[in-house]
Amino acid sequence: MNEKEEKEDRQTPAPMTRSEFAQLGDGEVAYIKQLDSDAAERLFPALHDAPKGIDFFAVLGADGTPLALTDSRNAAIANAIENDLVPVSVH
């Protein structure tokens, strides 16, 4: 390794910790995730007896914290925007 490569190697940032990664985008980004009724009930324990056969849309914080649940993708996006968050779709 020559001197230039050694210097570049020392300047390479350390990988992010799990905690740092979880906080990436916190308070700035909301993930919109499509869920079936079973997944919605698991993610939102207060929800029980959700109608079967329809899709729900969850608004999740950057760290995965459930923020809102709706039956409309547009409503989920609107909720994120109303809370000054940038909506991003999760596939």
C-alpha positions in Angstrom: 0.0 0.0 0.0 1.4 3.4 -0.9 1.2 6.6 1.1 -1.8 7.9 -0.8 -3.8 4.7 -0.3 -2.9 4.6 3.4 -4.2 8.2 3.8 -7.4 7.4 1.9 -8.0 4.3 4.0 -7.6 6.4 7.3 -10.2 8.9 5.9 -12.8 6.2 5.2 -15.6 6.7 7.8 -16.5 3.9 10.1 -19.7 2.0 9.3 -22.9 3.3 11.0 -24.0 1.6 14.1 -27.5 0.0 14.2 -28.7 2.9 16.4 -27.3 5.5 14.0 -28.9 3.7 11.0 -32.3 3.5 12.8 -32.2 7.3 13.4 -31.3 8.1 9.8 -34.1 10.3 8.5 -35.8 10.4 12.0 -38.3 13.3 12.0 -37.8 13.9 8.3 -39.0 10.7 6.4 -42.1 8.6 6.7 -42.3 5.2 5.0 -45.6 4.2 3.5 -46.1 0.5 3.5 -49.0 -1.6 2.1 -50.2 -4.2 4.5 -52.9 -6.9 4.6 -55.2 -7.1 7.6 -53.1 -9.7 9.5 -49.9 -7.6 9.1 -51.9 -4.4 10.1 -53.1 -6.1 13.3 -49.5 -7.2 14.2 -48.1 -3.7 13.6 -51.0 -1.9 15.3 -52.0 -4.1 18.3 -54.9 -1.9 19.2 -56.5 -2.8 15.9 -58.5 -6.0 16.1 -61.0 -7.6 13.9 -59.7 -5.7 10.9 -61.8 -6.3 7.8 -60.3 -9.2 5.7 -59.6 -8.8 2.1 -58.7 -5.2 2.0 -55.2 -3.6 2.0 -54.1 -1.0 4.5 -51.4 1.6 4.3 -49.2 2.2 7.3 -47.3 5.4 7.9 -44.0 4.4 9.6 -41.3 6.6 11.1 -37.8 6.3 9.8 -37.0 3.8 12.6 -40.1 1.7 11.8 -42.3 3.2 14.5 -46.0 2.9 13.5 -47.5 6.4 13.2 -50.8 6.0 11.3 -52.9 3.5 9.5 -55.4 4.0 6.7 -57.1 2.2 3.9 -56.0 4.7 1.3 -52.4 5.2 -0.1 -53.3 8.9 -0.8 -54.5 9.4 2.8 -51.2 7.9 4.1 -49.2 10.2 1.9 -51.3 13.2 3.0 -50.8 12.2 6.7 -47.0 12.2 6.2 -47.0 15.6 4.5 -49.3 17.1 7.1 -46.8 16.1 9.7 -43.9 17.7 7.8 -42.5 14.3 6.7 -41.3 13.3 3.3 -43.3 10.2 2.2 -41.3 7.3 0.8 -42.9 4.0 -0.4 -41.7 0.7 1.0 -42.0 -2.3 -1.3 
